[in-house]
Amino acid sequence: MAELLLRGATVIDGTGADRFRADVLVRDGVIAELGQGLTARQVVAADGLALAPGFIDMHSHSDLRLLVEPGHPSRVTQGVTCEVLGQDGLSYAPVDERTLPVLRRQLAGWNGDPAGFDWSWRTVGQYLDRLDRGIAVNACYLVPHGTLRTLVLGWDRRPPGAAELDRMRELLAQALREGAVGLSSGLSYTPGMYADTDELAALCAVVAEHGGYHSPHQRSYGAGALAGYAEMVEISRRSGCPLHLAHATMNFAVNQGRAGELLDLLDAALAEGVDLTLDSYPYLPGSTTLAALLPSWAAEGGPDATLARLADPAARERIRRELEQTGSDGCHGVVADWHTVQISGTADPALGAAVGRTIAELAAERGQSGTEAFFELLLADALGSTILQHVGHEENVRAIMRHRAHTAGSDGLLVGARPHPRAWGTFPRYLGRYAREEGVLTLEAAVHRMTGRPARRLGLHRRGLVRPGHRADLVLFDPATVADRADYDHPRRPAAGIQHVFVNGTAVLRDTRPTGALPGRALRRGPDGRVR
């Protein structure tokens, strides 16, 4: 039997308990024993290193990148061994011949649209089978509500009829039976934003029946943030569905210093028995597509209809008024501040000079208003541009990461010339900056938020802890040097201090270098509710 000994490690086991020193024996991809003086033919000296469960990225946008580049260096160099795909209500399964081409265009800014790619899957089960052909890390999948809605209603801005809602529930149940771990929703993106509370509660009831959870990108992280969080809690109450709040933030000037109000709301829900967790990234800027800032009515009907409106003077004037005077729902109900909107990538390489510039800077160069420069770039890039939005507050970030329901998620986009550095730096940043350097969290608490706690939310079977009988998804890192090195100028720079990473007992990172091994697989929720 294949054996591997990690000798002399300081074990941080994922429970939040104090660290301890031990040898850890791995046999056939499973942790076989913890003890002292253990032996094996293959030994990794772990003196001075911390051994933790592999980190779990609760909010990932690697849906295509994991297939295009299955070695997945952005994650293995951070110590991530499992990530959750299908986020924000938009992804690529389930689809049909009508919806897939439009989704590819809509999501090109998030994920790219690689030439010659094999798009032969249609169902969630088939997508998970594709992942099983070979990936570096394990992956779970959420059924995207917006993708589901397009199958039944297209991109119409209306509630479903009774028969349409029943069809959505049937498709959702099928996807959950095929192994999805829950439902995601994107309520500031089209077409998800067209759903009302009743529609979401009806779908979440199906998720609850199958043992999954709901992970919403809620309607607003700006002017309507607290109301949006309250709506998500109410959906959980009504449906009995566990709730996991995606990238839980309080952003924009209107929410500076208001994280405590959010945490009070969540504590009240927990006290009454709502099953609730959340994730966040340890950075201030957000990241999305430039087109996401448009009002929801302007995006109705899909990309072609949106581009037609942007070319129509009357529609442009209506959009301008919402962006500059009343606040677009796509911009979270606040008036657009073009100084905070920085271009991170363009679909058309000819527009690459815009990358790194704010909309305000582009406008000043061209003698335009910010809104006119916004319109011009959307049209020129066919909605394919991505942005950083500098709207966060450090005190809010710190308060939220301390919360007892908190987990970690990168929300990292992997395409574009200068994507958000969180795609390469989230997990070492928690360990280095916020635990070792600033003491916002203890090292044990930080590891717990990245391992045992998210594993429990996902229902992972025998994963997420350093414990005999658990799968050997493990990371060895140096507590004295672990740090994020990716920044806004060099967003793909690998982390420091992550030494070795094992997925299902196989090394995917050895001595800080990716091995190219592909031992990961799709983890599916079974009829018993466990994810294996």
N, C-alpha and C positions, 0 to 999 in steps of 0.2 A: 504494500500500500504506500502511496506517495505521502511522505511526511516532511514537514517543515517546522523548525523550531525558531521562535523569536526569543532570544535569550537575554535576560536581564532588563526587560522593559519596565518602565514606569507606567502601569496600567491605569488609564482613566476609562472606566468601563461603560460609560454612557448612561448610568443611572442617576448621576449627580453626586454620588458618594465620593468620599476622599480617595485619592490615588493610592496605589500600592505597587510594590515591586514583585514581579513574577516572571517566570518563563512561561511561554504560551506555545503549546504544541498544536499544530494543524495537521489533520490527516484527511486526505481525500476531500479537501475543500470545506471541512468542518472543524471548528475548534474542538479538539479532543480533550485537552487537559490544561489546567493552570496549576503551577506549582514551583518548586525550587529544585535545581539540580537535574532537570529533565534533559534527555538526550535524543538526538536524531541525526541522520546522515547529513541533511541539509540544514545549516544553521545561519541565521542572520543575527549578528551582534547588535543588540539594541540598547546597550549601556548609554545613558544620557539622553535617550529618546523616549518620548511618550507614545504609548500604544493606545489607540482609540478605535472604536467601531468606525467603519467608513462613513463619511459624511453624506447626508441625504439632502439633496436640493429640492425643496418643496415647491419651487416655482421656477421651471426651466422652459426655455424656448428652443430646445435642441431638436425639435420634431423632424426636421430634415437634415440638419447638420450631423446628427448622430448616424444617419445613413450615408451621407456623402463622405464624411470623414470619420469612420467608425472607431478609429483609435482615440478620438475625442480628447485631445491634449488640454483643452480649456478646463475640463473637469478633473482628469486624472492628476494633473499637476497641482490641484487644490486639495486632493484627498477625497474627492467625491466618488462614491461607489454606487449611488442610486439617485435618479432624478425623476421628477414627476412632469410629464408632458401633457399636451392638450389644454393649455392654459388659456385664460381670458376669453373663453367661449368661442375660440376660433382655432381650428386645426384641420387636418386632412382626412378624417374618418369620423363617422360614415359619410360617404359621398356617392354621387352618381355621375353619369356623363355630362349632365347639365351643370351641376354645381362645382365640380372640381376645377374646371378652367377659370371660373370667376374667383374662387377661393385662392387659387395660385396667384392671380393678379393682386388680389386684396392683401395677401400676406407676403408678397415679395419683399416689402420693406423689412419685415421681421426675419424672414428665413431665406430670402433669395428665391430664385426659380431656375435651378441648374439646367443647362442645356443637355439633352439626351438622357435625362433621368427617367427611370422606370417607375411609372405611376400606376402599376397594374392592380394594386389593392383597391378595394371599395369599402369593405366593412372594417370595424374595429378589430375583429379577430384576425383578418388578413393583414392589417397593419402590424399587429403584435407578432404575427408569424414572420413578417419581414424583419423586424428587429431581431428575432431569434436566429437569423442567418449569421450574425456575428457583430457584436458591439463590445466596446471596452467596459462599459458600466451597465448596471441593471437599470431598467426603466419601468415606470408605471404610467398609466394613461387615464386621463379624465375625459369623459365624453363632452365635447364642446357644445354648449347650448346653441350658439349662433350657427354653427355648422349644421346641427340637427334641425334648426328652424328653417334654414334654406332648403333643406330637402322637402319640407312640407309646404311652406309658405313663400318660398323664394325670398326676395328682398323687400317684400311689401311691409309698409308701416301700418299694421293693423293687428288686432288680437286674433287668435285662431278660433275658428268655429269648433263646435263640439267634436265633430268627426276628425278635424285636423289635430286637435289636442290629443285625442285618443291615439292617432297615428304617431305623434311625437312620443307619447308614453310607450307605445309598442317598440319603436325604434330604440328608445333609451333602454328599455328592459333588455332587448336583444344585445345591445352593446355591453351592458353590465354582465349579462350571462357569458359573454365572450371574454370577459376578464378585466374590463375597466374598473377602476377603483372608486369612481364617483362621477360627478357632474361639475364642469366649470361654466361660469357665465361671464360675459363681458358686457356690462351694462352702460358703458360709455362708448361702445363700438357698435356699428351696424353689422347685422340686424338685431343683435342681442338687446340693444337699448329700446327696441320697440315692444319688448315683453313687459307686461304688468306683473304686479305681485301675485295675482291669482295664478297666472300661467306658471310662474316659477315655483310656487308652492305645490301645484299639482305635479310638476315634474320631480320636485324634491321628495314627494311622497313615494314615488317609484324608487328613487335612490335609497331611501330609508328601508324599503322592503328588501333590498338586495344587500344591505349592510355597508353601503358606501357613504360618501360625504359630499357636501356642496362647497365648492371653492369659488366664490364670486370676486370678480373685479367689479366693484359696485358702481353706482351711478355717478358718484362725484367724490373726489379727494380734495375739493376746494370749498366753494361756498355751501354746497349741500352735503359735506362729508358726514356730519353726525346723523343727519336724517337718513343718509344712505346706509350707514352702519346699522341704524335702528331697523330699517326695512329688512336687512339681511337676518338680523336676530329674529324678527317677527316671522319670516319665512321658516326659520328653523323651528320656532315654537309651533307653528301651524302644521308643519309637515312631519315633525318628529325626526328630521334629518340632521345629523351632525353638521356643524358649520366650521369651515376653515377659511378665515379671511385672508385673501391674497394681498401681498405687498401692503400690509396695514400701515398706512401713513396718514399724516395730517399736514397737507401741503398748502402752499400759496400764503400770501401775507395775511389773509383772513384767519388762518389757523395757527399763527405763530404762538407758541406757548400753551396750546390747547390740548396737548396729548392727554392730560389728566382727565379731561371731560370724556374722551373716548374710553379710557381705561375704567372710569367709573361706570359707564354704560355696560362694558363687558363684564365687570365684576358683578353688577346687579344681575345680568343674565346668567352667569355661572352660579350665583347664589340660588337662583330659582330652578337650576337643573339643566340649563341649556348646555349641550355638549359642544364646546367651542374651543378652537385654537386659532392661531394666526401665524403669518410669517412676515418677515421684513428683510430688507437689504441694508447694510451699514454704510450708506452713502446719502448725500443730500439731493443730487439731481435725479429726476425720473428719466425715462426713455420710452419713446413710442414712435409712431409714424407722424409725419407732418400733417397728413390728411386727417388724422384723428382729432385735430383741433376744430374741424368744421362742425357746424350745427348738424344735428342728426337728420333733419329734413333734407339737407343738401347732399347727403350720402344715400338717400333712399334709392333703391333700384340697382345698386351696384356701381362699379367703377366707371363704366361708360356714361351712365346717367349723371354721375358726379362731374365728370369732365365737361359734359355738355352744359351743366349749370355754371361752371366756372368760366365758360366762354360766353355766357349770356349776361349782358349788362344789368338787366333788372335783378336777376338772381345774385349777381356779384354785389350789388348795392345792398340787398337784403342781408347777405352774409356779412358784409362790412359793418353794418349797423350792429349786428349781434356781437361780432368780435370786438368792436371798439366802444360800444355804448352799454349794451345790456348783459353781455357775457354769454358765450356759446356754451351749450350743454356739452359739446365735445371738448371744450376747454374748462370743464368742471365748474361752469357757472360764473367764472370770473372774466373780467375784461383782459384780453390778450396783452401781455407785456412782451413786446418783440425783443427786448434786451435779454430776456431769459431763455429764448428759444434758439438753440445752437444746432446747426446742421451736423449730423454725425455720419451720414452716408447718402449717396445718391445711386439710383438704379442705372442711370446713364453716366458712364465714365466721363463724357464730355462736360458734365456739370461739376466735376470734382473740385473745381476751385472754390465752390461754395462750402465745402466741408471744413468744419472748424470755425466758421463764421456764424454770427448771430443774424437773425432776420433783420434786426435794426442796423447792423453793419452793412449788410447787402443793400438795404434800402438807401442808406446814406450815400453809398458809392454811386447808386443809380439815380439819385435825385427823386426817389419815390417815397410814398408812405410805406410803413411796415406792412400794412395789409396788401398793398399792391405788389410788393416784393414776394409776399406769401403766395398770392394768386399766381404770379409769374413762374415761381419755382414748381408749384404743384402741376401746372400745365406742362411745363418743359420736361418734367421728370415723370409725367403720367402717374402721379400720386406715389411714386416709389421712394421718396426721400424719407430718411429717418432723422430723429432729433434727440438731443438731450434737453431737458427742461429744468432749469436751475431754480427750483421752487421749494426746496426742503429746508428744514430747521433742525439744527443739531440737538437742541434740548428735546424735541419731539422724538427724534431717532433714538436717543438714549433712554428716554422714559419707556418707550414701547418695547425695546429689547429686554428691559428688566422684567417685563410682565410674566406671570406664572404660566400663561398659555402660549408663550412665544416660541417660534421655531425660525429657522433660517431658510431663506430662498434668495437666489441670485437675480431672478427676473432678467437674465442676461441675454441680449441679442448678440448673435455671433457673426452677423454680416455687416457690411459697410466699412468705409475707410477708417473711421475712428469711432467704433462702438463704445458703449459705456464700459468702463473697466471692471464693473461688478461681474461681468461674464467670466473673468479670469482671476478675480481677487476676493470675492465675498467671504469665503470660509477662512482663509488665513488672516483676513482683516479682522474678523471677530476674535481670533485667537491672539493675534499680535497687538493690534492697536487697542481694542476694547477690553481684552482680558489682561494681558501682560503689562502693557504700557499705562493704561488709564484706570484699570481696576473697576470698570463699570460692571463687569461680570468676573467671577472666578473662572479659572480654566475649566474646572469641573462643570460649572453651570453652562459655560459656552459649549462644551462638548455635548452635554445633555440636550441642549437646544438643537443640535445638529445631528443627533443620533437616536437615542432612546425615545425622546418625546415624539419626533416625527414618525418613527417606526411604529409607535403605538397608534398614532392617528391613522396611518395607512393600513394598519392591521397586518404588518409584515410578520410572517411566521418564522421564528427563530432567526431574526436579523435585528441589528441595531444595538446589540450589547456585546461586550467581550465576556462570553459565558460558554461553558462547555455545552455542546449540542447546537450552538448557533453557527450559521454559515460564516465562513471566514472572509467577510468583507471588512478589511482592516486598513488602518493608516498608521504609519510610524512617522512622527515629526519631532523636530527639535523645539522644545518650548522656549528656549532662549533666543532663537533666531527666526522663528516662523513669522512671516509678514507678507502682506500683499505688495507686489512690485508694479502691477499694472496701474497706469494713471491715464489722464485724459489725453496726453500726447502720445503715450505708448500703451494703448489699451490691451495689447495681447502679450504683455511681458509676464512670464510665468512667476509664480510665487517663490519665495525663499523658505527654506526650512522644512519642506515636505520631502521626506527621504524615500519612503517606500509605500506603495499602495497595492493592496491585494483585493481582487474581486473573485468571489467563490474560490478562494485559496490560490489563485494564480496571480503572479505579479504583473500589474499593468504599469507600474512605475518602480524602477529600481535605481537606487543611488541618484535620485532626482530626474532620471531620464525615462520617458515613455518607452515601453518594451515593444509595443505594437500588438501585444496579445489581445484577443477578443473573447474573454470568458463571460461577458455579461449577457443578460437575456431579459426578455419581457417578464415582469412579475405580474401574475394574473390573480384577481380575486376569485376564489372558488365558491361553491355552493355553501360551504360552512362559514363564509365570511373572511377566511384567512387568505392572505396574499402570499403566494409561493412563486 
